[in-house]
Amino acid sequence: MNSTDLPTCINTKLKRYFKQLNGEQVSGVRKMVMQESESITIKFVLDMVEQNQSEAARILGMNRGTLKKKIALYKL
């Protein structure tokens, strides 16, 4: 793996996140990571296909109705 692959980038960001907490208690990290990565991925794909929701849903492997709900949820 190199420094720009996805697992390395996620690990780097998580290490920074926990370091910034400075020992403070935290919970819900999995949910936070999943939501943030999902919203970024959806926005990236939507931009890539010039907001074509049918094409974005196909690329993302979800139906268009689910994509529309996630667009509303993440305010994209």
Sequence and secondary structure as in RCSB ss.txt:
>XXXX:A:sequence
MNSTDLPTCINTKLKRYFKQLNGEQVSGVRKMVMQESESITIKFVLDMVEQNQSEAARILGMNRGTLKKKIALYK
L
>XXXX:A:secstr
  TTSHHHHHHHHHHHHHHHHTT     HHHHHHHHHHHHHHHHHHHHTTT HHHHHHHHTS HHHHHHHHHHTT
 
